Amino acid sequence: MIIDTEAIENLRSLGDEGDDTFLREIITIYLEDVPLRLADLKTARASDDRSFYTRSAHTIKGSSSNLGAVEVRTLAETLEHRSRSEPLADLDALASELEGAFQRARAELLPLLG
């Protein structure tokens, strides 16, 4: 599962009935923010900044969880945990997987923007 439809419905219910404005705003913010956090992972990796890397993965995990981007959340959580103890260079393949997962989530979320 790429996107948890129950999470989408929960977000939809937070808006006015019959109006998906709130849901569209949340999706837009997510689609704009995650690429910035993915770039942060690369920056942190290049400077070997473990703390920044871990925070960036944590941020992706949290926003993905809120939106129901299951695969993205799972990979970000794994990166977050592994970044605390493993060399950041060892996480490059997983970070690439995370980028791919985000692209898949993006493809599923874009149609919800109307």
C-alpha positions as CSV (number, residue, x, y, z in Angstrom):
1,M,0.0,0.0,0.0
2,I,1.4,3.4,-1.0
3,I,-1.3,5.6,0.5
4,D,-3.6,4.6,3.4
5,T,-7.0,5.7,2.2
6,E,-8.2,5.8,5.8
7,A,-5.7,8.5,6.6
8,I,-6.9,10.5,3.6
9,E,-10.5,10.1,4.7
10,N,-9.5,11.3,8.2
11,L,-7.9,14.4,6.8
12,R,-10.9,14.9,4.5
13,S,-13.2,14.8,7.6
14,L,-11.3,17.6,9.2
15,G,-12.5,20.0,6.5
16,D,-15.9,21.3,5.8
17,E,-18.3,18.6,4.5
18,G,-18.1,18.4,0.7
19,D,-15.1,20.7,0.6
20,D,-11.7,19.2,0.1
21,T,-9.8,22.5,0.5
22,F,-8.2,21.4,3.7
23,L,-7.1,18.0,2.3
24,R,-5.7,19.7,-0.8
25,E,-3.7,22.2,1.4
26,I,-2.2,19.3,3.4
27,I,-1.3,17.4,0.3
28,T,0.2,20.5,-1.3
29,I,2.3,21.2,1.8
30,Y,3.5,17.6,1.9
31,L,4.4,17.5,-1.8
32,E,6.4,20.8,-1.4
33,D,8.1,19.9,1.8
34,V,9.3,16.3,1.3
35,P,11.6,17.2,-1.6
36,L,13.2,19.8,0.6
37,R,13.7,17.2,3.4
38,L,15.1,14.7,0.8
39,A,17.6,17.5,-0.3
40,D,18.4,18.0,3.4
41,L,19.3,14.3,3.6
42,K,21.8,14.7,0.8
43,T,23.2,17.9,2.4
44,A,23.6,16.1,5.8
45,R,25.2,13.1,4.1
46,A,27.7,15.3,2.2
47,S,28.7,17.1,5.4
48,D,28.4,13.9,7.5
49,D,26.0,15.7,9.8
50,R,24.3,12.8,11.6
51,S,22.0,14.9,13.7
52,F,20.7,16.8,10.7
53,Y,20.3,13.6,8.8
54,T,18.3,12.0,11.6
55,R,16.1,15.1,12.1
56,S,15.4,15.2,8.3
57,A,14.4,11.5,8.2
58,H,12.2,12.1,11.3
59,T,10.4,15.0,9.7
60,I,9.7,12.9,6.5
61,K,8.5,10.1,8.7
62,G,6.1,12.3,10.7
63,S,4.5,14.1,7.7
64,S,4.2,10.9,5.8
65,S,2.5,9.2,8.7
66,N,0.0,12.1,9.0
67,L,-0.8,11.8,5.3
68,G,-0.9,8.0,5.2
69,A,2.1,7.6,2.9
70,V,2.9,4.2,4.3
71,E,5.9,3.2,2.3
72,V,7.6,6.6,2.6
73,R,6.9,6.6,6.4
74,T,8.4,3.1,6.8
75,L,11.6,3.9,4.9
76,A,12.0,7.2,6.6
77,E,11.6,5.5,10.0
78,T,14.3,3.0,9.1
79,L,16.6,5.7,7.9
80,E,16.0,7.7,11.1
81,H,16.9,4.7,13.3
82,R,19.8,3.5,11.3
83,S,21.3,7.0,11.0
84,R,21.8,7.1,14.7
85,S,24.4,4.3,14.6
86,E,25.5,3.5,11.1
87,P,27.8,5.5,8.8
88,L,25.6,7.7,6.7
89,A,27.4,6.5,3.6
90,D,25.9,3.1,4.2
91,L,22.4,4.5,4.0
92,D,22.6,5.8,0.4
93,A,20.7,2.9,-1.2
94,L,18.0,3.2,1.4
95,A,17.8,7.0,0.8
96,S,17.4,6.3,-2.9
97,E,14.6,3.9,-2.1
98,L,13.0,6.6,-0.1
99,E,13.1,9.0,-3.0
100,G,11.4,6.4,-5.2
101,A,8.7,5.7,-2.6
102,F,8.0,9.5,-2.4
103,Q,7.6,9.6,-6.2
104,R,5.1,6.7,-6.0
105,A,3.2,8.5,-3.2
106,R,3.3,11.7,-5.2
107,A,1.8,10.0,-8.2
108,E,-1.1,8.7,-6.0
109,L,-1.7,12.1,-4.3
110,L,-1.6,14.4,-7.3
111,P,-5.1,13.3,-8.6
112,L,-6.5,14.3,-5.2
113,L,-5.5,17.9,-5.9
114,G,-8.3,18.1,-8.5
